[in-house]
Amino acid sequence: MKKLAVRKNAECMACLQCVDACSTAFFKEFDEDLSCIKIVAKGTGAKPMTCIQCGKCMRSCEHEAITQNAKTGVYMINKKKCVGCGKCVEVCPMKVMVFKDTASKCIACGICVKACPMDVLEIVEK
Protein backbone atom coordinates (compact mmCIF):
# COMPACT_ATOMS: atom_id res chain seq x y z
CA MET A 1 0.00 0.00 0.00
CA LYS A 2 1.28 3.43 -0.98
CA LYS A 3 0.89 6.22 1.56
CA LEU A 4 2.26 9.52 2.76
CA ALA A 5 4.29 9.22 5.94
CA VAL A 6 6.35 11.35 8.31
CA ARG A 7 10.01 10.33 8.47
CA LYS A 8 11.17 9.08 11.86
CA ASN A 9 13.14 11.64 13.87
CA ALA A 10 12.45 14.36 11.29
CA GLU A 11 11.63 17.77 12.72
CA CYS A 12 8.86 19.81 11.13
CA MET A 13 9.39 23.55 11.36
CA ALA A 14 5.75 24.34 10.52
CA CYS A 15 6.67 26.38 7.45
CA LEU A 16 3.42 25.19 5.79
CA GLN A 17 5.09 24.65 2.40
CA CYS A 18 3.50 21.18 2.24
CA VAL A 19 0.09 22.61 3.11
CA ASP A 20 0.47 25.33 0.50
CA ALA A 21 1.56 22.84 -2.17
CA CYS A 22 -1.41 20.55 -1.52
CA SER A 23 -4.13 23.18 -1.45
CA THR A 24 -2.67 25.06 -4.41
CA ALA A 25 -2.32 21.92 -6.51
CA PHE A 26 -5.88 20.77 -5.99
CA PHE A 27 -7.80 23.99 -5.28
CA LYS A 28 -5.61 26.67 -6.90
CA GLU A 29 -5.31 28.65 -3.67
CA PHE A 30 -3.37 28.56 -0.42
CA ASP A 31 -5.89 27.68 2.26
CA GLU A 32 -5.00 25.51 5.24
CA ASP A 33 -8.57 24.18 5.32
CA LEU A 34 -8.24 22.91 1.75
CA SER A 35 -5.06 20.92 2.31
CA CYS A 36 -5.08 17.16 2.88
CA ILE A 37 -2.10 17.51 5.18
CA LYS A 38 -2.40 19.37 8.47
CA ILE A 39 0.32 20.70 10.76
CA VAL A 40 -0.46 20.53 14.47
CA ALA A 41 1.45 21.77 17.48
CA LYS A 42 3.26 19.03 19.40
CA GLY A 43 5.12 20.08 22.52
CA THR A 44 7.46 22.85 21.43
CA GLY A 45 7.44 21.69 17.82
CA ALA A 46 5.05 20.72 15.08
CA LYS A 47 3.84 17.47 13.56
CA PRO A 48 2.35 16.82 10.13
CA MET A 49 -0.90 14.85 10.22
CA THR A 50 -1.39 12.66 7.17
CA CYS A 51 -3.90 10.18 5.78
CA ILE A 52 -3.12 6.69 7.07
CA GLN A 53 -5.21 5.03 4.32
CA CYS A 54 -7.31 3.21 6.92
CA GLY A 55 -10.46 2.96 4.79
CA LYS A 56 -12.90 4.37 7.36
CA CYS A 57 -13.95 6.96 4.80
CA MET A 58 -14.82 4.26 2.28
CA ARG A 59 -16.79 2.23 4.82
CA SER A 60 -18.82 5.31 5.80
CA CYS A 61 -19.76 6.26 2.24
CA GLU A 62 -23.31 5.15 1.45
CA HIS A 63 -22.92 6.18 -2.21
CA GLU A 64 -19.88 4.03 -3.05
CA ALA A 65 -17.99 7.15 -4.06
CA ILE A 66 -14.80 6.00 -2.32
CA THR A 67 -12.91 2.97 -3.56
CA GLN A 68 -9.50 1.48 -2.95
CA ASN A 69 -7.13 1.43 -5.90
CA ALA A 70 -6.25 -2.23 -6.41
CA LYS A 71 -2.70 -1.44 -7.54
CA THR A 72 -1.63 1.21 -5.00
CA GLY A 73 -3.99 0.58 -2.07
CA VAL A 74 -4.85 4.28 -1.94
CA TYR A 75 -8.46 5.20 -1.19
CA MET A 76 -9.80 7.56 -3.82
CA ILE A 77 -12.98 9.62 -4.19
CA ASN A 78 -15.03 9.56 -7.36
CA LYS A 79 -16.25 13.17 -7.54
CA LYS A 80 -19.09 12.19 -9.87
CA LYS A 81 -20.54 9.81 -7.26
CA CYS A 82 -19.88 12.01 -4.21
CA VAL A 83 -23.10 13.72 -3.08
CA GLY A 84 -21.35 15.94 -0.54
CA CYS A 85 -22.89 14.45 2.60
CA GLY A 86 -19.59 14.78 4.52
CA LYS A 87 -19.89 11.51 6.45
CA CYS A 88 -16.42 10.45 5.33
CA VAL A 89 -14.93 13.72 6.60
CA GLU A 90 -16.58 13.19 9.99
CA VAL A 91 -15.12 9.69 10.48
CA CYS A 92 -11.54 10.47 9.41
CA PRO A 93 -9.42 9.64 12.48
CA MET A 94 -6.62 11.97 11.38
CA LYS A 95 -8.98 14.87 10.52
CA VAL A 96 -7.21 15.39 7.18
CA MET A 97 -10.10 15.06 4.76
CA VAL A 98 -11.22 18.23 3.02
CA PHE A 99 -14.73 19.31 2.13
CA LYS A 100 -15.53 21.91 -0.53
CA ASP A 101 -18.67 20.96 -2.48
CA THR A 102 -17.42 17.36 -2.44
CA ALA A 103 -14.96 15.48 -0.26
CA SER A 104 -11.24 15.28 -1.04
CA LYS A 105 -8.47 13.24 0.53
CA CYS A 106 -4.80 12.46 0.17
CA ILE A 107 -4.00 10.31 -2.84
CA ALA A 108 -0.30 10.01 -1.98
CA CYS A 109 0.69 12.09 -5.01
CA GLY A 110 3.90 13.39 -3.41
CA ILE A 111 3.40 17.10 -4.10
CA CYS A 112 3.83 17.88 -0.41
CA VAL A 113 6.95 15.70 -0.21
CA LYS A 114 8.63 17.72 -2.95
CA ALA A 115 7.62 21.00 -1.28
CA CYS A 116 9.01 20.19 2.18
CA PRO A 117 12.38 21.93 2.69
CA MET A 118 13.14 19.81 5.77
CA ASP A 119 12.64 16.43 4.07
CA VAL A 120 10.08 15.48 6.73
CA LEU A 121 7.64 13.67 4.44
CA GLU A 122 7.96 10.59 2.26
CA ILE A 123 5.82 8.28 0.16
CA VAL A 124 6.18 4.72 1.42
CA GLU A 125 4.97 1.27 0.44
CA LYS A 126 3.51 -0.62 3.39
N, C-alpha and C positions, 0 to 999 in steps of 0.2 A: 504494500500500500504506500502510495506517495503522499507525503504531507509536509507542511511547513513546521519547522521546529526551531527552538531556541537552543543555540550551542551551549554545552555545559561550560560553566565558569566564565562565560562571556558577560561583559558588563554593558548594559544599555545605558546610554546617556540621555535618553528621552529627547532626542533631537527632532523626532517625528518625521524624519525623512521617509521611513517605511510607510507611515500613515498617509503622508502626502502622495507618495507614489501610487498606493492602492486606490485612494479615492479619486485621484486625477486620472488614472488609467481607465477606471470603470464609470466614473460619473463626470469627468471633465472639470472637476473643481476640487480644491483642497477643503475638506470638511471632515473633521475627526469622526463625526457620526456616520459618514458614508464609507468609512474604511473597514475592511474585514480583519484588520489587525488593530488591537487596542494596546495602549501603553498605560500601565497602572503603577502607582507608587508602591514601592516595596522597601520598607525600612528607610534607609537614607538614599536608596537608589530607585531604579525603575525596572519594570519587567514587561516584556511584550506578551500579550495574551493572543494565542493563535487557535485556529480550528484544529481539534484533535481527530477529526473525521470519525466521530463516534456513531453517527447514523441516527441519533435521536431526532434530528430534524426530519429525516425521511420517514421514520416511524410515526411522526405526529401529523404528517401531511395526508389529509383525507382526499386529496385530488390527484395523488400520484404524480405530483410535479417534481419531486426530488427522487433521483435514482442514483445508484452507485455505478460508476464507470467500471466495467468488467476488467479492463486492462490496467488502470491506475489505482483503482480502489477509492478514488475521490468521489464524494457525494456532490452532485451537480443539480442545479435548479433549471427546469424547463420553463422559461418565462411565459411561453404560450399557455401552459397549463396552470400556472400560478394564478390564483384568484385574489391574492393579497390579504388573506385572512390573518396572517402573522403568527399562527400557532407555532411554526417552526422557530421563529425568532424567540418566542417565549420559553421554549424548552431548551435552548442552547445553553449547555452548562458553562461555557466559556464566555458567554455574552458577546460574541463576535459576529453574529449575523446582522445584516443591515436590512432596513426596510425603507424603501422609497418607491411607492406604487406597487412594487412586487418585492419579494425577498431576494437577497443576494448573500452569497457566502464565499469563503475562500475556496479557490480551485487549485491551489498550490502551483500558481503560474510562475512564481519566482520574482515578480517585479519588485516586491519589497526587499527581497534578498539582495538584489543588485543595488538598491538604493541605500542600504545600510552602510554608513561609513565605518562602523565599528565591527563589522563582520559577525554580528550577533545571531543572524538568522541563517537557516539552511533548509534546503529541500532534501528530505530523507526518504528512503524506502524502508518500510517496516514490515 
